[in-house]
Amino acid sequence: MEAFRLETRTWLEANCPAAMRVAQSGEDGVCWGGRNWSFESREQKDWFRLMLAKGWTVPDWPAEYGGAGLTPEQCLILREEMNRLGARPPLEGFGISMIGPALLAFGTDEQKRLHLPRIARGEIRWCQGYSEPGAGSDLAALRTSARQDGDKFVVNGQKIWTSYADKADWIFCLVRTDPAVKKQLGITFLLIDMLTPGVSTKPIRLISGSSPFCETFFDEVEVPAGNVVGSVNRGWDVAKYLLTHEREMIARGGSNLFDAEELDAAAAKAAAATGGRLSDELLRAEIARAAVNTLAFEATRLRYLEELESGGSLGARSAVLKLGGTELNKRRQELLVSLEGPGAFGWADGASLSGVGKGWLRSKGNSIEGGTTEIMLEIIAKQILELPKA
């Protein structure tokens, strides 16, 4: 492993362009890929192609699907060395973090050969069709229907909070195929091309002035039966696996939940403006508390991930990391607003908030996405603490 680390470090230092070692600001500079994707710079394109050639856009996937077949320990080393250099991920998206792993676990050979290499090459961008207007926390109450008609399914219904649906090429979707059985048993997991006639999207604008979220509508959408992942009426098995993997992705740092550097910088800036020390004693104490809590949370996260890298599974413990990350990020955003003062809610262009205010508003969504805080608490109580029902 030390030889692999040295080799990886040497290669990254020699090949990662300087422009790809600059921290991303929000979604600026993220390489999403997709049918209509255009690289933002020559350096971004070069970095993507170099990493693709190494199989490092999806390093843990088998080489036959575009990966490098790295072990969990090697993947951890690669992430550590990229973080040490400040190297940006060459490619991001739900294809890599969500549907790809689900296909590896549940997909047919044909589905794997068709979809996985295109995900690895950044040719297709995916979105997730889970939540509905009447089925959020109680996801199994979904009503989007799919009736079988020969060798195809005909889908009708609506999804909501579909992140980046207006930019995605394909959607992985939960649909109801048997309304007569227990609700978890009548759900099927479908893959749908967003160009299929009858699929439409409508962006949802949030209070912060912008949003990745959309409503997605299906009107007599015909989907080949070969696009079913797993078995008909057993899509809940795939859905549960994917949700756990999503939380594992968040636990790995696949979001902004664990970045405390911005708070440190803001506190230092505010202190410098007041003679080198913040005058508000309570604010100083809250910043110190946030720092200690972040370190404690990071220790827990790393302990869990060491077990994961050794071939284990987070299982229900992913709810602990999702909950902790959510609450830490919300608190961090509140402290940033406190440090900035009223200027945090200035409007950048007459239509949207500036960075700090927007981040504070956006953090409220952390309590919903990937499973609500209430659901995470219920998972922890039942599956980890094994508390009796009320």
N, C-alpha and C positions, 0 to 999 in steps of 0.2 A: 504494500500500500504506500510506503514511503517513496518507492521508485515511481509509482503511478502519480503521486502528488508532485514530485519534482518534474516529471515529464509534462504533466498538465500545466503546472505553473510556468514552465519555460515556453510551452506552446502559446498560452494565453498572452504572456508578456510580448511575445514576438508577433502575434497576429491580431490582437484586439486593437482596432483603431482608437486613437486618442479621443475622438469625438464620441465613441461608444463607452468611454470611461467617465462620462459626466452624468451625474444623477438625473433621472427623469423628474420632471415637474408634473405631477398628476399623470394624465394619460399622454402628455406630449412626449413624443419619441418612442412610444410603444409600437412594436411591429406586430400587427394583428394578422396579416395575410388575408387571403380570400380572392375570389374571382376578380374583384375590382380594385384590389389593393395596389397602391403605388408607393414605392419607397420614398421616404422624406429626404434622403440624402444618399450620396454615393457611398459614404462610410457605413450607413445602415445596411445598404444592399450588400456591400462587401462582407460585413460582419455576418450577416445572415448566411450568405453562400459558403463562407469558410466553416461556420458551425454546422451547416447542413451536410457538408462533405465529410465531416467528422462523425456524423450521426448524433450530434449533440443538441439538436433542437428537441429531440425526445430521447435523451441518452439511455434511459432504462428500458426502452422498447427493443424488441428483437431486431436484428439487422435486416431481416427480410421485410420489415415494415418501415424501414427508414431510420431506425435507431442505431445505437452502438452496443446494445446488449450489456451495458455496465451493471455491475452488482450494486445493491443498495449502498454499500460502503464507498464504492467508487463514485456514485452519484453524489453522496454527501461531500466527498473531497472536491469534486468538480464545483459544487455550489459554494463551498468555502473559499476556493481559490478565485472564483469569479467575484465573490463578495470582497475578498481582500484587494482585488484589483479595481473594484468599482465597476466591473463589466456589466453591461445591460443584458438581460435575456435576449437571445436572437429572435425569439418568436413567442408570442403569448396567445392565450385564448382558451375557450371552453373545449375546443377539440383536444388540446393537450391535457388539460387538467381534469376533464370530466368524461366526455363521451369516449375518448380514446381508451382510457383504462377500463370503462364498462364494456367496450367491444372486445378488448383483450380477454376479459373474464367471461362474457356471455355471447359474443358474436360468432356467427358461422364463419367458416374459412373464406367463403365468398365475400362476406361483409368486411372481414379484416383486410383482404387483398384489395378491395375496392376503396375503402375509406381511410385506413390508417396511413398508407404512404402519402396520400394527398394532404392529410393533416400534417405529417412530418415535413412536407415540402412547402407548407404554407399556402396551398392552392385553394383550400376550402375553409371558410369561417363558420363556426357553429353558434347557435343560441339554444337556450333551454326552455322548453314549453311545459312547465309544471303548474304554477299557480294560476288560479282562475278567480273571477270576481267573488264567487261563493265558496272557494276552496283554497284557503291560504294555509293557516296552521293545520287545519284538518284537510290535508291534501287529498286523502282518499275519498273525499266527498266530491271530487271533480265530476263534471257532467259533459265535457267534450266527448262526443260519441264517434264511434267508428263501426259501421255495419259492414259485414263481409259480403262481397258481391263477386263470386267466382274467385279469380286469382288476384283480387284487389280489395282494399278497404276504402269506404267512402266516409270522410271525416267532416263533421260539422261541430262548431262550437267556438269558444273564445278562450284565449289565455291572456294573462295580464302580468305586468312587471317583467316582461320578456326582454332582458337586457340585450341591447344591440340588435334586436330583431330587424330593424330597418337597414342594417349593414350586413346581416348574416346571409350565408348561402344555403345552409341547411339548418333544420331544427330537430332536436330529439324531444319527443313529445309523449306525454302520458294521455291515453284515451280510454274511454269506457267501452268495452266490447260485450259485456254481459251485465245488464242492470239488475238481473234477477237474483244474483248471488251476493254473499257478503262483499261489501264494497271493495276491500283490498284484493279480493279474488277475481274481480271482473275487469281488471285494468290491464292494458297491453301497452308495451313500449314500442313506439314507431319512429322511424327516421323519415323525414319529409323534406324534399327539395323545396326551398322557398320560391322557386320559379314556377311551381306547379299551379295551374289555373285554379282560382278560388282562394289562394292564400293572399292575405293583405295585412299591412301593419299600420299603426297610427302612433306616433311618438307621444309620450306623456311628459308634460312639462312640470317640473317641480318648483317649489318655492325659491330654490336657489337660482332659478333662471335657466337652468339647462338640466338635461337628464339623459342617461343611457337607456331608460326604460321605455317600453312600448306596449301597446295592446296588439294582439295578434288574432286574426279572425280566419276561420276555416269555413268555406261555403261549398259543400259538395266536392271536397278535395279528394281526388282519386290517388291512392297510394298502393304500390305493388305489395302483395302479401310477403314477398321476399324481404321487405324492409322491417319486418317484425324482429326485434332483438329479444332473445329468449323464447318463451312460449306464449301463445295467445292466452290471455287472461291471467298470466303470471308475470306481468310487467312490474308488479310491486317489488318483486325480488330484485330486479335490476335497479329500480328507483331507489331502494334502500341502500344498495351498494354504492350507487352514485352519490347519494347525499352524504354518506360517511366519507367517501373519497373527497368530496367537496370540502368538508370540514378539515380533513387531513391536509388538503391543499392550503387552506387558510392557516392551519397550524404551522405549515412549513414556511410561512411568511409570504404567501401568495397574495397579500393585500397590504394595505397601509396600517394595519392594526398594531404593528409592533415597532414602529419607527418613532423613537423618542428624541432623535437628534434635532428635529425642528423645534421642540419645546425647549431644549437646552440652549439653542441659538437665540430664541426669542427672549428667554430669561436673561441671558448675558447682555443682549442688546438693551433691554429695559433697565438692567442694573447699571450699565455704562452711562445711560442718560440721567441717572439719579445719583451720580457720584460713586458708582462701583458697588452699590448694594441696594436691593429693593427695600423701599421704606415700609411696605405693607408686610407686617410680620406674619399675618395669617396666610397671605399668598406665598411667602417664602416657605412656610411649613407645608402647604399643600403641594408645592412643587417638589419638595423633598420627599413627601409621602408618595407622590406619583413615581419618583425615581426609584424608591425602595420597592414599591409594588411591581414596577416593571422588571426589576432585576429578579425578584422572587418568581414572577410569572415566567420569565425567560428560562430560569433554572428548571422549572417544571416542564416547560415546553421541550427543552433539550433532552431532559430525562425520558420523556415519552418518545421523542423522535429517535433516540438511541435504540430503544426497543423496536421501533418501527424499522430502522435501518438493518436490524438483525433478523428481519424476516417476520416480525410480529405484526399485530394490527392494533390500531388505536381503539377501534370499536366505539363503545359508548363514551370513552374518554375524550373523543374528539369534541363532545359537547362541552367539556370542561375548558378546552382551549378556545372554542368559539365564544363561550360566555365571557371568559377572562379577557380575551382580546377585544371583544366588543366594549366592555365596560371601561377598559383602560383607554381605548381610543376616544370614547365619548368624554372621559375626564380630561384627557390631554387637550382635546379641542376646546373644552370649556376654559382651561387654563390659558390657552393661546389667546382666546377672546379677552380674558381678564388682563393679560399683559398688553394687548393691543389697545384696549379701551374702545371708546365709541367709534373710532376709525375702522374697527374690524367690520363694520356693517356699511361701509361705503360702496357705492355702486360703480362698477368698473366702466361700463359703457352705456349706462341708462337702461340696460335690460337684464343685467346679472350682477350678483354680488362679487366683491373682490375675494381674494384667496382665503383669508382667515374666516370671514363670515360664511363663505360657501362651504368650507371644510366643516365648520360647526354644524350647519344645517344638514350636510350630507351624512355626518356621523350618526344622526338619528336613525338612518336607514340600516345601520349595522345591527340594530336590535331586531330587525325583521328578516333581512336577507340571510340565506343559508340556514334558516330555522330561527324562529322568534326566541327571545330571551326566555319567555314563559315555557316554551317547549324544551329548551336546553335545560332549564331547572327541573322539569318533569323527568327528563331522561336521566339526569344525575341522581335525582331522588329515587327513582325506581330501579335503574339498572346498575348503578354504582353503589349507592348507599343502601339499597334494598330496604327502603323505609316502607312501613305498612301504609296501605291506602287509608285516606281520611274516612 
